[in-house]
Amino acid sequence: MNQKNLAVWLKTIIGCTALIGLFVYGFVIPIFIGKWYFVANYPELSSAYVPWIIFISISALPCFMALIRAWQIATEIGRDNSFSSINARHMRQISLYAMIDSAYFFIGNIVMLFLNMHHPGFVIVALFIVLAGIIIAVAAACLAHLIDKAAVIREENESFV
């Protein structure tokens, strides 16, 4: 598989991920999960439905910003510029977005819990979501470091040619 084909595949996956994200954030969370959680199972929390939808919608922003950076990385890969400082910077930004989203989601869940806007058992589920975000942040930071090292080696090799 050459660089251009790889870039096309990556962009296809990123585009599908964005569409799935739009579907989940725009339809599944507000209608199925929101109505099921707040109305069907915990009617005493039905007044928290709108604050939760706003809270979850804001958490979508770093996710879609990371997808934009991933698209830019795929574009650089298509240009045969895989190991570059540009891609390392984009990976660091993805790491930052994941960390910001994880912190926001964690703090928001604690605040909502203290405001009595959700069930304490949901905090455990939220911790797994936060853990997944932290794992993504650490993996992206490690990849950024490796891409940066590879970019330095590539520049050294090109200077000898």
MARLO-834408 format. One line per field, with one value per residue: residue in three letters; chain; x, y negated, z negated of N, C-alpha, C, O in turn. Coordinates in steps of 0.05 Angstrom, whole numbers, plus 5000, padded with zeros to 4 digits. Layout:
REM residues N
aa	ala|...
ch	A|...
n.px	X|...
n.py	Y|...
n.pz	Z|...
ca.px	X|...
ca.py	Y|...
ca.pz	Z|...
c.px	X|...
c.py	Y|...
c.pz	Z|...
o.px	X|...
o.py	Y|...
o.pz	Z|...
***
This chain:
REM residues 161
aa	met|asn|gln|lys|asn|leu|ala|val|trp|leu|lys|thr|ile|ile|gly|cys|thr|ala|leu|ile|gly|leu|phe|val|tyr|gly|phe|val|ile|pro|ile|phe|ile|gly|lys|trp|tyr|phe|val|ala|asn|tyr|pro|glu|leu|ser|ser|ala|tyr|val|pro|trp|ile|ile|phe|ile|ser|ile|ser|ala|leu|pro|cys|phe|met|ala|leu|ile|arg|ala|trp|gln|ile|ala|thr|glu|ile|gly|arg|asp|asn|ser|phe|ser|ser|ile|asn|ala|arg|his|met|arg|gln|ile|ser|leu|tyr|ala|met|ile|asp|ser|ala|tyr|phe|phe|ile|gly|asn|ile|val|met|leu|phe|leu|asn|met|his|his|pro|gly|phe|val|ile|val|ala|leu|phe|ile|val|leu|ala|gly|ile|ile|ile|ala|val|ala|ala|ala|cys|leu|ala|his|leu|ile|asp|lys|ala|ala|val|ile|arg|glu|glu|asn|glu|ser|phe|val
ch	A|A|A|A|A|A|A|A|A|A|A|A|A|A|A|A|A|A|A|A|A|A|A|A|A|A|A|A|A|A|A|A|A|A|A|A|A|A|A|A|A|A|A|A|A|A|A|A|A|A|A|A|A|A|A|A|A|A|A|A|A|A|A|A|A|A|A|A|A|A|A|A|A|A|A|A|A|A|A|A|A|A|A|A|A|A|A|A|A|A|A|A|A|A|A|A|A|A|A|A|A|A|A|A|A|A|A|A|A|A|A|A|A|A|A|A|A|A|A|A|A|A|A|A|A|A|A|A|A|A|A|A|A|A|A|A|A|A|A|A|A|A|A|A|A|A|A|A|A|A|A|A|A|A|A|A|A|A|A|A|A
n.px	5017|5013|5032|4991|4945|4942|4932|4881|4851|4856|4831|4780|4765|4768|4729|4683|4684|4673|4621|4594|4603|4574|4523|4518|4525|4485|4438|4433|4451|4419|4366|4358|4392|4389|4332|4318|4350|4339|4283|4254|4280|4299|4259|4260|4303|4292|4291|4344|4357|4364|4410|4448|4449|4471|4520|4543|4544|4581|4626|4636|4664|4723|4732|4717|4752|4800|4792|4796|4850|4871|4855|4888|4937|4932|4931|4983|5010|4993|5022|5071|5098|5103|5135|5144|5155|5109|5068|5080|5068|5013|4997|5010|4973|4926|4932|4930|4877|4848|4863|4842|4787|4778|4789|4751|4704|4708|4709|4661|4624|4631|4614|4560|4543|4546|4509|4465|4446|4451|4454|4493|4517|4528|4575|4616|4614|4627|4679|4706|4700|4730|4780|4790|4796|4843|4879|4879|4901|4953|4973|4973|5009|5056|5062|5070|5119|5151|5144|5168|5221|5232|5227|5272|5313|5302|5312|5366|5386|5371|5403|5453|5451
n.py	5023|4957|4889|4852|4884|4903|4855|4843|4885|4874|4824|4838|4871|4833|4796|4830|4839|4788|4781|4821|4801|4753|4775|4803|4762|4726|4755|4807|4800|4754|4772|4829|4847|4802|4794|4845|4851|4805|4798|4848|4884|4854|4812|4771|4742|4715|4660|4649|4661|4624|4592|4635|4651|4605|4604|4653|4642|4601|4630|4656|4622|4621|4673|4672|4633|4661|4699|4666|4653|4704|4713|4676|4699|4746|4722|4702|4751|4771|4737|4758|4745|4767|4773|4720|4655|4627|4666|4688|4645|4641|4690|4681|4641|4670|4704|4665|4646|4693|4698|4651|4659|4705|4685|4645|4676|4708|4670|4644|4687|4695|4646|4646|4690|4670|4629|4658|4680|4728|4800|4833|4880|4874|4846|4883|4907|4862|4855|4896|4878|4831|4854|4880|4835|4813|4854|4850|4798|4806|4845|4815|4775|4805|4825|4776|4761|4803|4794|4745|4757|4792|4756|4723|4759|4771|4721|4716|4758|4742|4697|4718|4738
n.pz	5000|5019|5000|5015|5021|4969|4943|4964|4943|4888|4885|4900|4857|4816|4833|4831|4776|4758|4778|4749|4698|4701|4706|4657|4618|4635|4639|4614|4559|4540|4550|4543|4499|4464|4457|4439|4393|4361|4361|4364|4327|4282|4261|4224|4236|4282|4291|4300|4351|4395|4378|4377|4431|4455|4428|4447|4502|4505|4492|4539|4573|4566|4585|4640|4657|4651|4691|4736|4733|4740|4793|4819|4808|4838|4889|4893|4892|4941|4974|4971|4925|4874|4826|4794|4765|4765|4764|4714|4681|4691|4668|4615|4604|4609|4566|4525|4532|4519|4465|4443|4454|4423|4371|4367|4372|4326|4283|4293|4285|4230|4210|4228|4199|4146|4150|4150|4198|4224|4220|4170|4185|4239|4240|4236|4286|4316|4300|4327|4379|4375|4363|4412|4445|4422|4434|4490|4494|4472|4508|4556|4542|4536|4588|4614|4594|4615|4670|4674|4661|4704|4746|4738|4747|4800|4824|4814|4845|4896|4901|4909|4959
ca.px	5000|5029|5024|4966|4924|4939|4918|4853|4838|4855|4811|4754|4760|4764|4703|4663|4684|4659|4592|4584|4603|4550|4499|4517|4521|4461|4414|4433|4453|4396|4340|4356|4404|4378|4304|4317|4362|4326|4254|4244|4291|4302|4242|4266|4325|4283|4298|4372|4360|4376|4438|4465|4453|4490|4546|4553|4549|4607|4648|4640|4681|4751|4733|4717|4777|4820|4788|4807|4880|4877|4852|4912|4959|4928|4939|5012|5018|4989|5043|5096|5111|5093|5151|5151|5149|5080|5051|5085|5053|4984|4992|5010|4948|4906|4936|4919|4847|4839|4866|4823|4761|4777|4787|4724|4683|4710|4701|4632|4609|4632|4596|4533|4536|4542|4485|4444|4435|4452|4456|4521|4528|4538|4602|4634|4614|4641|4708|4716|4702|4753|4804|4794|4807|4870|4894|4883|4920|4980|4982|4979|5034|5078|5065|5081|5148|5164|5144|5188|5248|5235|5231|5299|5330|5297|5326|5395|5392|5368|5425|5477|5448
ca.py	5000|4933|4867|4840|4903|4903|4829|4845|4903|4860|4803|4852|4879|4808|4787|4848|4834|4762|4786|4836|4782|4735|4792|4809|4737|4712|4771|4829|4789|4738|4785|4855|4848|4781|4799|4870|4847|4784|4799|4874|4897|4836|4789|4750|4727|4705|4632|4647|4670|4603|4587|4657|4650|4583|4614|4674|4629|4587|4650|4665|4604|4631|4697|4664|4619|4682|4711|4647|4657|4730|4709|4662|4719|4763|4706|4703|4778|4772|4721|4773|4730|4780|4767|4692|4640|4619|4688|4691|4623|4649|4711|4668|4627|4691|4711|4643|4647|4716|4693|4630|4671|4722|4669|4632|4696|4716|4648|4640|4708|4690|4623|4656|4707|4653|4614|4679|4682|4755|4822|4837|4904|4866|4836|4905|4909|4839|4859|4912|4860|4813|4871|4883|4809|4811|4873|4837|4776|4817|4857|4794|4762|4824|4824|4750|4763|4821|4781|4723|4771|4802|4732|4715|4779|4767|4696|4722|4775|4726|4678|4732|4747
ca.pz	5000|5020|4983|5024|5014|4939|4935|4971|4923|4863|4887|4901|4830|4801|4841|4819|4747|4754|4782|4726|4675|4704|4701|4629|4603|4644|4639|4594|4532|4532|4552|4530|4472|4448|4449|4424|4367|4344|4360|4358|4303|4260|4266|4205|4249|4309|4294|4307|4379|4412|4370|4386|4460|4460|4419|4466|4528|4503|4492|4567|4587|4568|4601|4668|4662|4655|4717|4755|4733|4752|4822|4827|4808|4862|4912|4893|4900|4970|4987|4964|4904|4850|4803|4795|4740|4767|4754|4685|4668|4692|4648|4588|4601|4604|4538|4508|4534|4503|4437|4436|4453|4399|4346|4368|4367|4298|4266|4298|4272|4201|4205|4232|4176|4123|4155|4149|4224|4235|4202|4163|4200|4265|4237|4242|4316|4326|4295|4349|4402|4369|4366|4441|4455|4413|4450|4516|4491|4468|4533|4575|4534|4542|4617|4621|4587|4634|4696|4672|4663|4732|4763|4734|4761|4829|4832|4814|4868|4920|4903|4919|4987
c.px	5018|5018|4997|4942|4920|4925|4889|4839|4835|4833|4783|4746|4753|4736|4680|4661|4669|4629|4580|4583|4579|4524|4496|4511|4495|4436|4413|4433|4428|4370|4340|4367|4391|4349|4302|4328|4346|4296|4244|4254|4293|4285|4248|4289|4317|4289|4327|4377|4374|4405|4457|4469|4472|4518|4559|4560|4575|4630|4653|4661|4710|4753|4734|4742|4800|4817|4798|4838|4887|4874|4877|4936|4956|4936|4969|5023|5015|5010|5071|5112|5102|5108|5161|5144|5120|5062|5055|5069|5023|4978|4993|4984|4925|4908|4925|4889|4836|4841|4846|4795|4758|4774|4760|4702|4684|4700|4671|4615|4609|4613|4567|4524|4530|4517|4460|4430|4439|4458|4486|4533|4538|4566|4622|4636|4630|4671|4720|4719|4726|4779|4810|4806|4836|4888|4900|4903|4949|4990|4989|5005|5058|5083|5077|5112|5163|5165|5165|5216|5253|5240|5260|5318|5327|5312|5356|5403|5390|5391|5451|5475|5454
c.py	4975|4911|4856|4858|4904|4877|4831|4863|4888|4838|4815|4860|4854|4797|4803|4843|4808|4765|4801|4818|4763|4750|4796|4784|4723|4728|4791|4818|4773|4755|4811|4855|4827|4787|4824|4865|4828|4787|4827|4886|4879|4810|4765|4732|4714|4676|4628|4654|4648|4596|4610|4657|4628|4592|4634|4661|4614|4606|4660|4647|4614|4656|4690|4648|4639|4695|4692|4650|4684|4729|4696|4681|4737|4748|4706|4730|4781|4757|4734|4757|4741|4772|4738|4678|4631|4641|4692|4669|4630|4671|4700|4653|4647|4700|4690|4643|4670|4711|4671|4642|4689|4706|4656|4652|4705|4695|4643|4661|4704|4667|4631|4674|4690|4635|4633|4681|4709|4775|4827|4861|4896|4855|4858|4909|4886|4842|4877|4896|4841|4829|4875|4858|4805|4830|4862|4814|4786|4829|4836|4779|4779|4824|4798|4750|4780|4808|4759|4735|4780|4778|4722|4734|4776|4742|4701|4738|4760|4706|4691|4739|4725
c.pz	5000|5002|4990|5016|4984|4930|4941|4951|4896|4863|4888|4872|4812|4808|4830|4789|4741|4757|4758|4701|4677|4698|4671|4613|4610|4641|4616|4565|4524|4531|4537|4502|4454|4438|4432|4395|4350|4341|4351|4332|4278|4264|4247|4216|4275|4313|4302|4336|4396|4404|4379|4416|4468|4452|4438|4493|4527|4503|4520|4581|4588|4586|4631|4676|4666|4682|4740|4756|4745|4783|4833|4827|4832|4888|4915|4901|4930|4986|4982|4944|4877|4825|4805|4769|4741|4756|4724|4670|4668|4671|4620|4583|4596|4575|4519|4509|4518|4473|4427|4434|4429|4374|4345|4360|4337|4279|4269|4285|4241|4194|4208|4209|4151|4126|4155|4176|4238|4213|4196|4178|4227|4264|4243|4272|4327|4321|4316|4374|4399|4373|4396|4453|4447|4429|4478|4515|4488|4494|4554|4568|4540|4572|4626|4616|4608|4662|4696|4675|4692|4751|4762|4750|4791|4839|4833|4838|4894|4923|4913|4948|5007
o.px	5036|4996|4981|4922|4897|4908|4872|4817|4814|4817|4764|4723|4735|4722|4660|4639|4654|4613|4558|4564|4566|4506|4474|4493|4483|4414|4394|4416|4416|4354|4323|4353|4384|4343|4287|4315|4340|4285|4228|4238|4289|4297|4243|4294|4335|4292|4335|4400|4394|4422|4480|4492|4489|4537|4582|4580|4590|4651|4674|4674|4721|4773|4749|4751|4818|4837|4808|4849|4907|4890|4887|4953|4976|4946|4980|5043|5032|5015|5091|5137|5094|5096|5182|5128|5108|5044|5037|5057|5009|4957|4977|4973|4907|4887|4912|4876|4815|4823|4835|4780|4736|4757|4747|4685|4663|4683|4657|4594|4588|4598|4551|4501|4510|4505|4438|4405|4432|4465|4502|4557|4556|4580|4644|4658|4646|4687|4743|4738|4741|4799|4833|4823|4852|4911|4922|4920|4967|5014|5009|5020|5079|5106|5094|5127|5184|5185|5179|5232|5274|5255|5271|5336|5346|5325|5370|5423|5407|5398|5468|5495|5452
o.py	4973|4915|4850|4849|4904|4879|4821|4856|4890|4835|4803|4856|4855|4788|4793|4844|4806|4755|4795|4819|4758|4739|4794|4784|4710|4717|4791|4825|4779|4751|4815|4862|4833|4785|4825|4874|4834|4780|4829|4896|4889|4789|4742|4710|4704|4667|4606|4654|4655|4594|4605|4663|4631|4588|4632|4668|4614|4600|4673|4656|4614|4661|4702|4649|4635|4702|4702|4651|4685|4741|4703|4679|4743|4760|4709|4732|4794|4764|4722|4756|4726|4765|4733|4689|4627|4636|4699|4675|4626|4671|4709|4654|4642|4704|4697|4640|4667|4718|4674|4636|4690|4713|4655|4646|4709|4700|4639|4655|4709|4668|4624|4673|4695|4628|4624|4683|4712|4769|4826|4861|4910|4854|4853|4913|4890|4832|4872|4899|4836|4819|4874|4859|4796|4822|4864|4812|4775|4825|4839|4772|4769|4823|4798|4740|4772|4811|4755|4724|4777|4781|4714|4725|4777|4743|4691|4733|4764|4698|4677|4746|4729
o.pz	4983|4990|4972|5007|4974|4913|4926|4942|4884|4844|4877|4864|4796|4790|4820|4778|4721|4742|4749|4686|4657|4685|4660|4596|4594|4640|4601|4549|4503|4513|4519|4483|4431|4414|4413|4376|4326|4321|4333|4316|4256|4270|4254|4206|4290|4335|4310|4345|4409|4421|4387|4425|4485|4466|4445|4505|4547|4514|4525|4600|4610|4599|4646|4698|4683|4695|4760|4778|4759|4797|4855|4845|4845|4906|4937|4915|4943|5009|4989|4946|4859|4804|4815|4753|4720|4740|4709|4649|4648|4659|4603|4561|4580|4562|4499|4488|4504|4458|4406|4415|4417|4357|4324|4345|4325|4262|4249|4274|4229|4174|4191|4200|4137|4106|4161|4178|4261|4191|4214|4183|4238|4284|4255|4282|4346|4337|4324|4389|4418|4384|4404|4470|4462|4436|4488|4532|4501|4501|4568|4585|4549|4581|4645|4632|4617|4676|4716|4690|4703|4771|4782|4763|4806|4861|4851|4851|4912|4946|4923|4961|5031
***
